[in-house]
Amino acid sequence: MPGVEHMISKSVLLAIVLAPLLGAIVAGLFRNQVGRAGAAGVAIAGVAVSCGLSCWVLWQLVGQGAPPFNENVYTWFSVGDYQSHVGFMVDKLTAMMMVVVTFVSLLVHVYTIGYMADDDGYQRFFSYISLFTFSMLMLVMANNFMQLFFGWEAVGLVSYLLIGFWFKRPSAVFANLKAFLVNRVGDFGFILGIAAVLYWFGTMDYATVFANAPTIAGMTVSVIGGYEWSVATLICICLFVGAMGKSAQVPLHVWLPDSMEGPTPISALIHAATMVTAGIFMVARMSPLFELSATALNFVLFIGATTAFFTGLIGIVQNDIKRVIAYSTLSQLGYMTVALGVSAYSAAVYHLMTHAFFKALLFLGAGSVIIAMHHEQDMRRMGGLRKYMPVTFWTMLLGTLALVGTPFFAGFYSKDTIIEAAAEHAHEAGNWVASYGYWAVLLGAFVTAFYSFRLLYLTFFGEERFRHAAAEHGHDDHAHGHGGAHEPHESPWVVTVPLILLAIPSVVIGFLTAGPMLFGTDMMGRVEQLPFFLGAIDVAAARDMVAKVGAEVWSGHGPVEFALHGFTAPTFWLAFAGFALATVMYWWKPELHVRARKVLAWPVRVLEDKYGFDTLWIQGFAGGGVALGKLSRKADERVIDGFFVNGSARLLDFGAGLLRRTQSGYLYHYAFAMILGLIGLLAVLLRYWH
């Protein structure tokens, strides 16, 4: 039994959650009193406290053997016999998420000092990103569905504020409204799933639901059309629809690229460690439920595979540096979702962790380039920047090597494990969905390498195109007042230090943690325990494909052998082919990509149109809704108002006019009417008398 000194206390967990909230309140509500430096200082201090304590909690769980924490700390509200609590479930999975969220958020806070230095909303921005961190912590630390939903909606609300931070720009307002509405579509399914959990389990407490999950295994429910659906399938698909919105899976992915309208620091925070990872975390946490439904897992696998491959292709034709990285995020989220669909929950969450570091690095590196280019984001107006920005170039190169899955880099250990798990699942399942998932993530390695090195070559190599562009174009990202006449130069230390600190884990975190976190081994490959994410609370009823893959691939070998084996895998050679093609087309023979674009005009046009999804959502659903509203208004005006309301009024008016004529006020008119009536009455009596 662990000693008292190794127990996690409520006070520590409350401090982790409330420190960023306090920073957000001070920076936002008391910004005039504390000033710009004070707002930045208190926000950074709050997240730093949260990060330090989160690291301590992770150490207690992993290094000191402290038991997981699962207690309620506050009764939120009561309705009849039901009570909703604010509580924390902190195990290894949660603690890892806490460290990733707070560490990346801390570096984004520091980076913001340099990036937003000239912005009038400086204090407001610090308030928002601290509130964002608080919301994400409430989500990942929740021990019940109601608190999960609170954190879920809170990150959605704050992302709306951050994407539209420059609210005077119509494109930013459009982007944040788009993100908000698309996420509401997913959240509708999510809340239905939570309601179904409450209906069939009678509680929203995680531990109770997971313990009783086997009781719904054989239960069915009638849906529209009289079809019988498994209760587990219904619950899981509804919950996953929520994850599709938050984690930007096809077809609810359309909001994520447009979120680039927000400042670069929030792009890094949304795409790397917070909002988009919420759906992946949620499905991994709910794995005891998902393991009850093969149908739901196949649905998850199909959606993830489609997202991984087809959104990656769109990144090939993007010219905005941030949008290339945004489509990379979509693709990598697809990889994580594929891992969930093949029951490789450990691999999914592990890729979430490694991806957070190198994707935050790439976004912040792109922001450094944007600063140097005086807020120009079009890569066609860059080139040759590596000699002006050596720190940014080398750190982004390391992030790119991690992203494409180069052996020994962080992304290799997580991506290769997902592909191995997908291959194993395809072999076991033997159905087209499993095969489709495997080929999608395998071919995605080529696509990822191609667009990643295309970005590097267009930005840092070749002709210095910014010299030609300066006189004719001055793209101002948010009215910072920069002109286009200055030489590019390296960013200040508040920008480059976070890049260096993110580059380190992008290189080494996979090497150091793959064995313990994925396969339950020590650093030398000897089996010690269950895999990191398997435990009584984490995924009690889940079958984790990684455990099987690990027994075949990892056991008896260390991270060096695993990486060396990666050089012989088809994944590496496909990635190398993508690198080679990008090198030829964008560095050695840059005229080739111009010719290729002309030859492949139709596929390029399809990719530039993003397969028509934006058109479908904006002109189809949104436009259809507007058209339906106009039709409804015309129907209201012409049918309801025109025929029923105004028509009945006119009929009554006509009848009243006729009656009014009989009420003339002349005595002889009334006498004449009485005589006519008497004659009529006598005629009736004479007709029927006999």
C-alpha positions as CSV (number, residue, x, y, z in Angstrom):
1,M,0.0,0.0,0.0
2,P,1.4,3.4,-0.8
3,G,2.1,5.7,2.0
4,V,0.2,8.8,2.9
5,E,2.9,10.9,1.4
6,H,2.1,9.4,-2.0
7,M,-1.7,10.2,-1.9
8,I,-3.2,12.8,-4.2
9,S,-5.3,15.3,-2.3
10,K,-8.4,17.3,-3.3
11,S,-6.6,20.6,-2.5
12,V,-3.9,19.9,-5.1
13,L,-6.4,19.0,-7.8
14,L,-8.5,22.1,-7.0
15,A,-5.4,24.2,-7.2
16,I,-4.6,22.7,-10.7
17,V,-8.1,23.6,-12.0
18,L,-8.6,27.0,-10.3
19,A,-5.2,28.6,-10.8
20,P,-5.8,29.2,-14.6
21,L,-9.4,30.4,-13.8
22,L,-8.0,32.9,-11.3
23,G,-5.5,34.1,-13.9
24,A,-8.4,34.5,-16.4
25,I,-10.5,36.5,-14.0
26,V,-7.7,38.9,-13.0
27,A,-6.5,39.4,-16.6
28,G,-10.0,39.9,-17.9
29,L,-12.0,41.7,-15.2
30,F,-9.1,43.7,-13.6
31,R,-7.1,44.4,-16.8
32,N,-7.1,48.1,-16.2
33,Q,-5.9,47.7,-12.6
34,V,-3.0,45.3,-13.4
35,G,-2.0,46.6,-16.8
36,R,-0.6,44.7,-19.7
37,A,2.4,43.2,-17.9
38,G,0.3,42.3,-14.9
39,A,-2.3,40.5,-17.0
40,A,0.3,38.5,-18.7
41,G,2.2,37.8,-15.5
42,V,-0.8,36.5,-13.5
43,A,-2.1,34.4,-16.4
44,I,1.3,32.8,-17.0
45,A,1.7,32.3,-13.2
46,G,-1.6,30.5,-13.0
47,V,-0.9,28.1,-15.8
48,A,2.7,27.6,-14.5
49,V,1.3,26.6,-11.1
50,S,-1.2,24.2,-12.8
51,C,1.6,22.7,-14.9
52,G,4.0,22.2,-12.0
53,L,1.3,20.5,-9.9
54,S,0.1,18.4,-12.8
55,C,3.7,17.1,-13.3
56,W,3.8,16.3,-9.5
57,V,0.5,14.3,-9.8
58,L,1.8,12.3,-12.8
59,W,5.0,11.5,-10.9
60,Q,2.9,10.4,-7.9
61,L,0.9,8.0,-10.0
62,V,3.7,6.7,-12.2
63,G,6.8,6.9,-10.1
64,Q,5.5,6.6,-6.5
65,G,2.6,4.1,-7.1
66,A,-0.1,6.4,-5.7
67,P,-3.6,5.1,-6.3
68,P,-5.9,6.8,-8.7
69,F,-8.1,9.5,-7.3
70,N,-11.9,9.3,-7.8
71,E,-14.0,11.5,-5.5
72,N,-16.7,14.2,-5.6
73,V,-15.6,17.5,-4.2
74,Y,-18.9,19.5,-4.5
75,T,-22.6,18.9,-5.0
76,W,-23.6,20.9,-8.1
77,F,-27.4,20.5,-8.0
78,S,-30.1,18.0,-7.1
79,V,-33.2,17.0,-9.1
80,G,-35.4,14.5,-7.2
81,D,-33.2,11.5,-6.4
82,Y,-30.5,12.6,-8.9
83,Q,-27.5,14.6,-7.7
84,S,-24.9,16.1,-10.0
85,H,-21.4,16.6,-8.6
86,V,-18.2,18.3,-9.4
87,G,-15.6,15.6,-9.0
88,F,-12.3,14.4,-10.2
89,M,-11.1,11.1,-11.7
90,V,-7.3,11.3,-11.9
91,D,-5.5,8.2,-13.1
92,K,-2.5,7.9,-15.4
93,L,-4.6,8.7,-18.5
94,T,-6.0,11.9,-16.9
95,A,-2.6,12.9,-15.4
96,M,-0.9,12.6,-18.8
97,M,-3.6,14.8,-20.4
98,M,-3.2,17.3,-17.6
99,V,0.6,17.6,-18.2
100,V,0.2,17.9,-21.9
101,V,-2.6,20.5,-21.7
102,T,-0.8,22.7,-19.1
103,F,2.7,22.4,-20.6
104,V,1.7,23.4,-24.1
105,S,-0.6,26.1,-22.7
106,L,2.2,27.5,-20.6
107,L,4.5,27.8,-23.7
108,V,1.7,29.3,-25.7
109,H,1.2,31.9,-22.9
110,V,4.9,32.8,-23.0
111,Y,4.9,32.9,-26.8
112,T,1.9,35.3,-26.8
113,I,4.0,38.0,-25.1
114,G,5.9,38.3,-28.4
115,Y,3.2,37.5,-30.9
116,M,0.5,39.8,-29.5
117,A,2.8,42.6,-28.3
118,D,1.3,45.2,-30.5
119,D,-2.4,44.1,-30.2
120,D,-4.9,46.3,-28.4
121,G,-6.6,43.2,-27.0
122,Y,-3.5,41.9,-25.3
123,Q,-5.0,41.5,-21.8
124,R,-8.3,40.1,-23.2
125,F,-6.3,37.4,-25.1
126,F,-4.5,36.3,-22.0
127,S,-7.8,36.0,-20.2
128,Y,-9.3,33.9,-22.9
129,I,-6.4,31.4,-23.2
130,S,-6.3,31.0,-19.4
131,L,-10.1,30.3,-19.4
132,F,-9.5,27.9,-22.3
133,T,-7.0,26.0,-20.1
134,F,-9.4,25.9,-17.2
135,S,-12.2,24.5,-19.4
136,M,-10.0,21.8,-20.8
137,L,-8.8,20.7,-17.4
138,M,-12.4,20.5,-16.2
139,L,-13.1,18.2,-19.2
140,V,-10.3,15.8,-18.7
141,M,-10.4,15.6,-14.9
142,A,-14.2,15.0,-14.8
143,N,-15.5,11.9,-13.1
144,N,-19.1,12.2,-14.5
145,F,-20.8,12.9,-17.7
146,M,-22.4,16.2,-16.5
147,Q,-19.1,17.8,-15.7
148,L,-17.7,16.4,-18.9
149,F,-20.4,18.2,-20.8
150,F,-19.7,21.4,-18.9
151,G,-16.1,21.3,-19.9
152,W,-17.0,20.2,-23.4
153,E,-19.3,23.2,-24.0
154,A,-16.9,25.6,-22.2
155,V,-14.0,24.9,-24.6
156,G,-16.5,25.3,-27.4
157,L,-17.6,28.7,-26.1
158,V,-14.0,30.0,-25.5
159,S,-12.9,28.7,-28.9
160,Y,-15.7,30.8,-30.4
161,L,-14.3,33.9,-28.6
162,L,-10.7,33.1,-29.6
163,I,-11.3,32.3,-33.3
164,G,-13.2,35.5,-33.6
165,F,-10.8,37.4,-31.5
166,W,-10.3,40.1,-34.2
167,F,-14.0,40.7,-34.3
168,K,-13.7,43.6,-36.7
169,R,-12.7,41.2,-39.5
170,P,-15.7,39.7,-41.3
171,S,-13.7,36.5,-42.1
172,A,-13.0,36.0,-38.4
173,V,-16.6,36.5,-37.4
174,F,-17.7,34.1,-40.2
175,A,-15.1,31.5,-39.0
176,N,-16.1,31.6,-35.3
177,L,-19.8,31.4,-36.2
178,K,-19.0,28.4,-38.5
179,A,-17.1,26.7,-35.7
180,F,-19.8,27.3,-33.2
181,L,-22.7,26.0,-35.4
182,V,-20.9,22.9,-36.7
183,N,-20.0,22.0,-33.2
184,R,-23.6,22.3,-32.1
185,V,-24.5,19.6,-34.7
186,G,-22.0,17.3,-33.0
187,D,-23.1,18.3,-29.5
188,F,-26.7,17.4,-30.3
189,G,-25.6,13.8,-30.8
190,F,-23.4,14.0,-27.7
191,I,-26.1,15.2,-25.4
192,L,-28.4,12.4,-26.7
193,G,-25.7,9.9,-25.9
194,I,-25.4,11.3,-22.3
195,A,-29.2,11.2,-21.9
196,A,-29.2,7.6,-23.1
197,V,-26.5,6.7,-20.5
198,L,-28.6,8.3,-17.8
199,Y,-31.7,6.5,-19.0
200,W,-30.2,3.0,-19.1
201,F,-27.7,3.2,-16.2
202,G,-29.6,5.7,-13.9
203,T,-26.4,7.5,-13.2
204,M,-23.8,9.7,-14.8
205,D,-20.8,8.6,-12.7
206,Y,-18.1,7.1,-14.8
207,A,-17.0,4.3,-12.4
208,T,-20.6,3.1,-11.9
209,V,-21.4,3.2,-15.6
210,F,-18.2,1.3,-16.5
211,A,-18.8,-1.3,-13.8
212,N,-22.4,-1.9,-15.1
213,A,-21.5,-1.7,-18.8
214,P,-21.8,-5.5,-19.4
215,T,-25.5,-5.3,-18.4
216,I,-26.5,-3.6,-21.6
217,A,-24.6,-6.0,-23.9
218,G,-27.6,-7.9,-25.1
219,M,-30.2,-5.1,-24.9
220,T,-31.9,-3.6,-28.0
221,V,-34.1,-0.7,-28.7
222,S,-36.5,0.1,-31.6
223,V,-35.5,3.1,-33.7
224,I,-37.2,4.9,-36.6
225,G,-38.5,2.4,-39.1
226,G,-38.9,-0.4,-36.5
227,Y,-35.3,-1.5,-36.7
228,E,-33.8,-3.0,-33.6
229,W,-30.5,-1.4,-32.5
230,S,-28.2,-2.5,-29.8
231,V,-28.4,-0.1,-26.9
232,A,-24.5,0.0,-26.7
233,T,-24.4,0.9,-30.5
234,L,-26.9,3.7,-30.0
235,I,-25.1,5.2,-27.0
236,C,-21.6,4.9,-28.6
237,I,-22.6,6.4,-32.0
238,C,-24.3,9.3,-30.3
239,L,-21.3,10.0,-28.2
240,F,-19.0,9.6,-31.2
241,V,-21.0,12.2,-33.2
242,G,-20.0,14.6,-30.4
243,A,-16.4,13.6,-30.9
244,M,-16.7,14.1,-34.7
245,G,-17.6,17.7,-34.1
246,K,-15.0,18.5,-31.5
247,S,-12.2,16.4,-33.1
248,A,-13.1,17.6,-36.6
249,Q,-13.9,14.3,-38.3
250,V,-15.5,14.2,-41.8
251,P,-18.1,15.6,-42.4
252,L,-18.0,17.8,-39.3
253,H,-14.4,18.9,-40.1
254,V,-15.2,22.1,-42.0
255,W,-14.7,24.4,-39.1
256,L,-11.1,23.6,-38.2
257,P,-9.3,25.1,-41.2
258,D,-11.3,28.3,-40.9
259,S,-10.2,28.5,-37.2
260,M,-6.9,29.8,-38.6
261,E,-8.6,33.2,-38.7
262,G,-7.7,33.4,-35.0
263,P,-4.3,34.5,-33.7
264,T,-1.5,31.9,-34.2
265,P,-1.1,31.1,-30.5
266,I,-4.7,30.0,-30.2
267,S,-4.3,28.0,-33.4
268,A,-1.5,26.0,-31.7
269,L,-3.6,25.6,-28.5
270,I,-6.7,24.5,-30.3
271,H,-5.0,22.1,-32.7
272,A,-2.3,20.7,-30.5
273,A,-3.4,20.0,-26.9
274,T,-6.9,21.1,-26.2
275,M,-10.2,21.3,-28.1
276,V,-9.6,18.9,-31.0
277,T,-8.1,16.3,-28.7
278,A,-11.2,16.3,-26.5
279,G,-13.1,13.9,-28.7
280,I,-10.2,11.4,-28.8
281,F,-9.8,11.5,-25.1
282,M,-13.6,11.1,-24.5
283,V,-13.8,7.9,-26.7
284,A,-10.7,6.5,-25.1
285,R,-12.2,7.1,-21.7
286,M,-15.5,5.5,-22.8
287,S,-13.8,2.5,-24.2
288,P,-15.6,0.0,-21.9
289,L,-18.8,1.1,-23.7
290,F,-17.4,1.1,-27.2
291,E,-16.0,-2.4,-26.7
292,L,-19.6,-3.6,-26.4
293,S,-20.4,-2.6,-30.0
294,A,-18.5,-3.9,-33.1
295,T,-20.8,-1.7,-35.2
296,A,-19.8,1.4,-33.4
297,L,-16.1,0.6,-33.7
298,N,-16.4,0.0,-37.4
299,F,-18.2,3.3,-37.8
300,V,-15.4,5.0,-35.8
301,L,-12.8,3.3,-38.0
302,F,-14.4,4.3,-41.3
303,I,-14.8,7.9,-40.3
304,G,-11.2,8.1,-39.0
305,A,-9.7,6.5,-42.1
306,T,-11.6,8.8,-44.4
307,T,-10.4,11.8,-42.4
308,A,-6.8,10.6,-42.2
309,F,-6.3,10.2,-46.0
310,F,-8.7,12.6,-47.8
311,T,-8.2,15.7,-45.7
312,G,-4.4,15.2,-45.9
313,L,-4.7,15.4,-49.7
314,I,-6.3,18.8,-49.3
315,G,-3.1,20.0,-47.5
316,I,-1.1,19.4,-50.7
317,V,-2.8,22.3,-52.6
318,Q,-3.0,24.8,-49.7
319,N,-0.8,27.9,-50.0
320,D,-1.5,29.5,-46.6
321,I,1.2,28.2,-44.2
322,K,-1.2,27.9,-41.3
323,R,-3.8,26.1,-43.4
324,V,-1.3,23.4,-44.5
325,I,-0.7,22.7,-40.8
326,A,-4.4,22.8,-40.1
327,Y,-5.1,20.1,-42.7
328,S,-2.2,18.1,-41.2
329,T,-4.0,18.3,-37.9
330,L,-7.2,16.9,-39.5
331,S,-5.2,14.0,-40.9
332,Q,-3.5,13.2,-37.7
333,L,-6.8,13.3,-35.8
334,G,-8.0,10.8,-38.3
335,Y,-5.0,8.5,-37.4
336,M,-6.0,8.8,-33.7
337,T,-9.6,7.9,-34.6
338,V,-8.5,4.9,-36.6
339,A,-6.6,3.7,-33.6
340,L,-9.8,4.0,-31.5
341,G,-11.8,2.1,-34.2
342,V,-9.4,-0.9,-34.0
343,S,-9.4,-0.9,-30.2
344,A,-5.9,0.5,-29.9
345,Y,-6.8,3.0,-27.3
346,S,-3.3,3.2,-25.9
347,A,-1.9,4.1,-29.4
348,A,-4.6,6.7,-29.9
349,V,-3.9,8.6,-26.7
350,Y,-0.2,8.1,-27.1
351,H,-0.3,9.7,-30.6
352,L,-2.4,12.5,-29.0
353,M,0.4,13.1,-26.6
354,T,3.3,13.1,-29.1
355,H,1.3,15.0,-31.7
356,A,0.6,17.8,-29.1
357,F,4.3,18.6,-28.9
358,F,5.3,18.6,-32.6
359,K,2.0,20.2,-33.8
360,A,2.3,23.0,-31.3
361,L,5.9,23.4,-32.4
362,L,4.9,23.7,-36.1
363,F,2.1,26.2,-35.4
364,L,4.3,28.4,-33.3
365,G,7.0,28.1,-35.8
366,A,4.6,29.2,-38.5
367,G,3.7,32.1,-36.3
368,S,7.4,33.0,-36.0
369,V,7.6,33.0,-39.8
370,I,4.4,35.2,-40.1
371,I,6.0,37.7,-37.7
372,A,9.1,37.8,-39.8
373,M,7.1,38.3,-42.9
374,H,5.1,41.1,-41.4
375,H,2.0,38.9,-41.2
376,E,2.2,37.5,-44.7
377,Q,0.9,33.9,-44.6
378,D,1.1,32.9,-48.3
379,M,4.0,30.6,-48.8
380,R,4.3,31.6,-52.5
381,R,5.5,35.0,-51.2
382,M,8.2,33.5,-49.0
383,G,11.3,31.4,-49.8
384,G,14.9,31.5,-48.7
385,L,14.1,32.3,-45.0
386,R,16.4,29.7,-43.4
387,K,19.4,32.0,-43.4
388,Y,17.4,34.8,-41.8
389,M,15.6,32.5,-39.2
390,P,17.9,29.7,-38.2
391,V,16.2,28.8,-34.9
392,T,12.7,28.8,-36.5
393,F,14.0,26.7,-39.4
394,W,15.8,24.0,-37.4
395,T,13.0,23.7,-34.9
396,M,10.4,23.4,-37.6
397,L,12.5,20.8,-39.4
398,L,12.6,18.7,-36.2
399,G,8.8,19.1,-35.9
400,T,8.4,18.0,-39.5
401,L,10.6,14.9,-39.0
402,A,8.4,14.0,-36.0
403,L,5.2,14.6,-38.0
404,V,6.2,12.4,-40.9
405,G,7.1,9.5,-38.6
406,T,10.9,9.5,-39.0
407,P,12.4,6.6,-36.9
408,F,13.6,7.7,-33.5
409,F,11.4,10.8,-33.5
410,A,8.3,11.1,-31.3
411,G,5.8,10.7,-34.1
412,F,7.3,7.5,-35.4
413,Y,6.6,5.5,-32.2
414,S,3.0,6.5,-32.1
415,K,2.1,6.5,-35.8
416,D,3.9,3.3,-36.5
417,T,2.1,1.6,-33.7
418,I,-1.3,2.8,-35.1
419,I,-0.4,1.4,-38.5
420,E,0.7,-1.9,-37.0
421,A,-2.5,-2.1,-35.0
422,A,-4.6,-1.3,-38.1
423,A,-2.7,-4.0,-40.0
424,E,-3.3,-6.5,-37.2
425,H,-7.0,-5.6,-37.1
426,A,-7.4,-5.9,-40.9
427,H,-5.9,-9.4,-40.7
428,E,-8.1,-10.4,-37.8
429,A,-11.4,-8.8,-39.0
430,G,-11.1,-9.6,-42.6
431,N,-13.7,-7.1,-43.7
432,W,-13.6,-4.2,-46.1
433,V,-13.8,-1.5,-43.4
434,A,-10.7,-2.9,-41.6
435,S,-8.8,-3.1,-44.9
436,Y,-9.9,0.4,-45.8
437,G,-8.6,1.7,-42.5
438,Y,-5.2,0.1,-42.9
439,W,-4.6,1.3,-46.4
440,A,-5.8,4.8,-45.6
441,V,-3.3,5.3,-42.7
442,L,-0.5,3.5,-44.7
443,L,-0.9,5.7,-47.8
444,G,-1.4,8.7,-45.6
445,A,2.3,8.4,-44.7
446,F,3.2,9.4,-48.3
447,V,0.7,12.3,-48.3
448,T,1.9,13.6,-44.9
449,A,5.6,13.6,-46.0
450,F,4.8,15.3,-49.3
451,Y,2.8,18.3,-47.9
452,S,5.1,18.7,-44.9
453,F,8.3,19.0,-47.0
454,R,6.5,21.1,-49.5
455,L,5.8,23.6,-46.7
456,L,9.5,23.6,-45.7
457,Y,10.8,24.1,-49.2
458,L,8.4,26.9,-50.2
459,T,9.1,28.7,-46.9
460,F,12.8,28.2,-46.2
461,F,14.4,27.3,-49.5
462,G,14.7,28.6,-53.0
463,E,14.3,32.1,-54.3
464,E,13.6,34.9,-51.8
465,R,10.2,35.7,-53.3
466,F,9.2,38.1,-50.5
467,R,11.4,40.7,-52.2
468,H,9.2,40.7,-55.3
469,A,6.1,40.6,-53.2
470,A,6.9,43.5,-50.9
471,A,6.1,46.2,-53.4
472,E,2.9,44.7,-54.7
473,H,1.4,43.1,-51.6
474,G,1.1,43.9,-47.9
475,H,-1.0,41.3,-46.2
476,D,-1.7,42.6,-42.7
477,D,-2.8,39.8,-40.4
478,H,-4.4,42.0,-37.7
479,A,-3.4,45.6,-38.3
480,H,-0.2,45.4,-36.4
481,G,1.1,48.3,-38.4
482,H,4.0,46.4,-40.1
483,G,5.0,47.4,-43.5
484,G,6.6,45.2,-46.1
485,A,10.0,46.9,-46.5
486,H,11.9,45.3,-43.7
487,E,14.3,42.4,-44.0
488,P,13.0,39.2,-42.3
489,H,14.7,38.4,-39.0
490,E,14.6,35.9,-36.3
491,S,11.9,36.3,-33.7
492,P,12.5,37.5,-30.1
493,W,13.4,35.1,-27.3
494,V,9.8,34.9,-26.0
495,V,9.0,33.3,-29.4
496,T,12.1,31.1,-30.0
497,V,12.4,29.7,-26.4
498,P,9.0,28.0,-26.6
499,L,10.0,26.6,-30.0
500,I,13.2,25.1,-28.5
501,L,11.3,23.7,-25.5
502,L,8.8,22.1,-27.8
503,A,11.4,20.7,-30.2
504,I,13.1,18.7,-27.4
505,P,10.0,16.4,-26.6
506,S,9.3,16.3,-30.4
507,V,12.5,14.5,-30.7
508,V,12.9,12.4,-27.5
509,I,9.5,11.9,-25.9
510,G,8.7,8.8,-28.0
511,F,12.0,7.2,-27.4
512,L,11.7,7.7,-23.7
513,T,8.1,6.7,-23.1
514,A,6.9,4.3,-25.8
515,G,7.7,1.1,-23.9
516,P,6.2,2.1,-20.5
517,M,3.2,3.9,-21.9
518,L,2.2,1.6,-24.7
519,F,3.5,-1.9,-23.9
520,G,4.0,-1.9,-20.1
521,T,7.7,-2.5,-20.3
522,D,10.8,-0.8,-18.9
523,M,13.2,1.1,-21.0
524,M,15.0,-2.1,-22.0
525,G,11.8,-3.8,-23.2
526,R,11.3,-6.1,-20.2
527,V,7.6,-6.5,-19.4
528,E,6.8,-5.0,-16.0
529,Q,3.1,-4.2,-15.8
530,L,-0.1,-3.7,-17.9
531,P,0.3,-1.0,-20.6
532,F,0.2,2.6,-19.2
533,F,-3.4,3.3,-20.2
534,L,-4.9,-0.1,-19.0
535,G,-6.2,-0.1,-15.5
536,A,-9.2,-0.6,-13.3
537,I,-10.6,2.9,-14.1
538,D,-9.0,3.7,-17.5
539,V,-10.4,1.0,-19.8
540,A,-11.5,-1.7,-17.4
541,A,-13.5,-3.7,-20.0
542,A,-11.5,-2.8,-23.1
543,R,-9.4,-5.0,-25.3
544,D,-6.4,-2.9,-26.4
545,M,-5.0,-4.0,-29.7
546,V,-1.6,-2.4,-28.7
547,A,-1.1,-5.1,-26.0
548,K,-1.2,-7.8,-28.7
549,V,0.9,-5.8,-31.2
550,G,3.4,-5.1,-28.4
551,A,3.7,-8.8,-27.6
552,E,4.7,-9.4,-31.2
553,V,6.7,-6.3,-32.1
554,W,8.0,-4.7,-28.9
555,S,8.5,-7.4,-26.2
556,G,12.1,-8.3,-25.8
557,H,13.2,-5.2,-27.8
558,G,13.8,-1.6,-26.8
559,P,13.1,1.6,-28.5
560,V,16.3,1.4,-30.6
561,E,15.4,-1.9,-32.1
562,F,11.9,-0.8,-32.7
563,A,13.1,2.3,-34.6
564,L,15.7,0.3,-36.6
565,H,12.9,-2.1,-37.6
566,G,11.0,1.0,-38.8
567,F,13.5,1.6,-41.5
568,T,12.5,-1.6,-43.2
569,A,8.7,-1.0,-42.9
570,P,6.6,0.1,-45.9
571,T,5.5,3.1,-43.9
572,F,9.0,4.6,-43.9
573,W,9.6,4.0,-47.6
574,L,6.2,5.6,-48.5
575,A,7.2,8.6,-46.3
576,F,10.6,8.7,-48.0
577,A,8.9,8.7,-51.4
578,G,6.8,11.7,-50.4
579,F,9.9,13.5,-49.2
580,A,11.7,12.7,-52.5
581,L,8.8,13.9,-54.6
582,A,8.5,17.1,-52.7
583,T,12.3,17.7,-52.9
584,V,12.3,17.2,-56.7
585,M,9.2,19.4,-57.3
586,Y,9.8,22.2,-54.9
587,W,13.6,22.4,-54.6
588,W,15.6,20.8,-57.4
589,K,13.1,21.4,-60.3
590,P,10.5,23.9,-59.0
591,E,9.1,24.3,-62.6
592,L,7.8,20.7,-62.3
593,H,5.0,21.5,-59.8
594,V,3.7,24.3,-62.1
595,R,3.5,21.8,-65.0
596,A,2.0,19.1,-62.7
597,R,-0.6,21.5,-61.6
598,K,-1.7,22.1,-65.2
599,V,-1.7,18.4,-66.1
600,L,-3.7,17.5,-62.9
601,A,-6.0,20.6,-63.2
602,W,-9.2,18.7,-62.4
603,P,-8.0,16.8,-59.3
604,V,-6.4,20.0,-58.1
605,R,-9.7,21.9,-58.5
606,V,-11.5,19.2,-56.5
607,L,-9.0,19.5,-53.7
608,E,-9.1,23.3,-53.8
609,D,-12.9,23.0,-53.5
610,K,-12.3,20.7,-50.5
611,Y,-14.5,18.0,-52.1
612,G,-17.4,20.5,-51.9
613,F,-18.0,20.1,-48.2
614,D,-17.9,23.9,-47.6
615,T,-20.4,24.3,-50.4
616,L,-22.6,21.6,-48.9
617,W,-22.6,23.1,-45.5
618,I,-22.8,26.8,-46.5
619,Q,-25.0,26.7,-49.6
620,G,-26.7,23.4,-48.9
621,F,-27.6,23.3,-45.2
622,A,-27.1,26.9,-44.2
623,G,-28.4,28.3,-47.6
624,G,-31.2,25.7,-47.6
625,G,-32.2,26.9,-44.1
626,V,-32.2,30.5,-45.2
627,A,-34.2,29.5,-48.3
628,L,-36.7,27.6,-46.2
629,G,-37.0,30.6,-43.9
630,K,-37.8,32.8,-46.9
631,L,-40.3,30.3,-48.2
632,S,-41.8,30.1,-44.8
633,R,-42.1,33.8,-44.6
634,K,-43.7,34.0,-48.0
635,A,-46.1,31.2,-47.0
636,D,-46.9,33.1,-43.9
637,E,-47.5,36.3,-45.8
638,R,-49.6,34.7,-48.6
639,V,-51.3,31.7,-47.1
640,I,-51.6,32.4,-43.4
641,D,-51.8,36.2,-43.5
642,G,-53.2,36.5,-47.0
643,F,-55.7,33.7,-47.2
644,F,-56.7,32.8,-43.7
645,V,-56.3,36.0,-41.7
646,N,-56.9,38.7,-44.3
647,G,-59.3,36.5,-46.3
648,S,-61.5,35.7,-43.3
649,A,-61.4,39.4,-42.4
650,R,-62.5,40.4,-45.9
651,L,-65.3,37.8,-45.9
652,L,-66.6,39.1,-42.6
653,D,-66.3,42.6,-43.9
654,F,-68.4,41.7,-47.0
655,G,-71.0,39.9,-44.9
656,A,-71.1,42.8,-42.4
657,G,-71.6,45.2,-45.4
658,L,-74.6,43.2,-46.6
659,L,-76.1,43.1,-43.1
660,R,-75.4,46.8,-42.6
661,R,-77.5,47.6,-45.7
662,T,-80.5,46.0,-44.1
663,Q,-80.2,48.3,-41.0
664,S,-81.0,51.5,-42.9
665,G,-83.1,53.1,-40.1
666,Y,-86.1,53.7,-42.3
667,L,-89.5,52.5,-41.0
668,Y,-90.9,51.5,-44.4
669,H,-87.8,49.3,-45.0
670,Y,-88.5,47.3,-41.9
671,A,-92.3,47.1,-42.7
672,F,-91.5,45.9,-46.2
673,A,-89.1,43.2,-44.8
674,M,-91.8,42.1,-42.4
675,I,-94.4,41.7,-45.2
676,L,-91.9,39.7,-47.3
677,G,-91.2,37.5,-44.3
678,L,-94.9,37.0,-43.7
679,I,-95.5,36.1,-47.4
680,G,-92.7,33.6,-47.3
681,L,-94.0,32.0,-44.1
682,L,-97.5,31.7,-45.5
683,A,-96.1,30.1,-48.7
684,V,-94.3,27.4,-46.6
685,L,-97.4,26.7,-44.5
686,L,-99.7,26.4,-47.6
687,R,-97.1,24.1,-49.3
688,Y,-97.0,21.6,-46.5
689,W,-100.5,22.1,-45.0
690,H,-102.0,19.2,-47.0
